[in-house]
C-alpha cells in the first residue's frame, strides 16, 4: 500500500489557480476591491468609475483638487494597491 503525502489546501489552491491561469484576474479583483480601503472612505466617496487596462489603473475623480493630491501620492498608492493584490498588478494610476 502506498502512502500519499498530504498537501496543504492553500498549496493545492495556488496550484489550481496557476494551472487555470486565474491568478492574475484574482489579483486584479483584489486590487479593485482594495481601492476604498487604501484611499479611505472620503476619497472613495468621490471616486467614479475605476478599471484596469494594460497595467494602469484608471480612476475617475470628481474633484480637480483631489485629483491633483492623488497624483502627487501616485507612487505610494501603486505600492499599497499592489501589496493589497498580493502581486504586482499595476505600474501607474491615471486619474481622469
N, C-alpha and C positions, 0 to 999 in steps of 0.2 A: 504494500500500500504506500502510495506517495503522499507526502505531506506538502500541502500548498502553503506558501508563505503568505501571511496576511499583509495587506497593504492598507494604509490609512485611507479613508474615504476621500479626504482632501486631495491626495495624490492621484487617485483614480479619477476624480472630477477634473483636475487640471489636465490629465492625460486625454480625457474625453473631449474637453473643450478645445484642446490643441488639435486633435485629430479632426474635429468637425469645423475647424477654423472659426471658432466663436470667441476666442479670447479678445480680439480687437473690438468687435461690436459690444461685448460686455464691458470692456474698459471705457469705451465711448459713452455708453449708457451711464456708468458710474460717474464719469466726469460731468455730464449734463445734470445729473441728479445732485451733484455736489455744489453746483453754482450758488444756490441760495445760502447754503451753509458757509461757503468760503467768503462770499461778499457781505453776508448779513441780511437781515430782513428788510432794512430800509432801502438798500440798493436793489435787492431782489424785487421789491415792490415797484421800482422804477425801470425794471427791465422788461423789454418787449420780447420779440422773437429771438431765440437762441438756437444756433445749429452749427454743425461741424462740416467743413469742406476742405479737403486736401491739407490736413494738419493745422488748420486755422479755425479757431472758434469765432463765430460771428455773433455779435450781441447787439441788439437794438436797445439803445439807451434814450430815454425820453428827455433828458436834461443835458444841455450843452456843457454846463459846468461840471456835472457828474461825469460826463464822457471824457472831459479833459483830465479830471482827477484819476479816473480809472486808467487812462492812457499812461499817465505817469507811473502807475503801480503795475503796469502790464507784466513785467518780468516776474514780480513776486506772485501775481495771480496765476501765471502759467505754471510756476513751480508748485503752488498749492493745489491747483486743479490736477496736475499730473500725479502728484502724491495721492490725492483722493482716488484717482483712477487706478492706482497701483502699477502704472507703467506709463512711459512717455506716450502721450496721445497727441498733444498739440505743441506747436513751436511758437505760435503767436495768437494774439486776440485782435480782432478787428471790431472796433466799436463804431456803430453806424446809427 
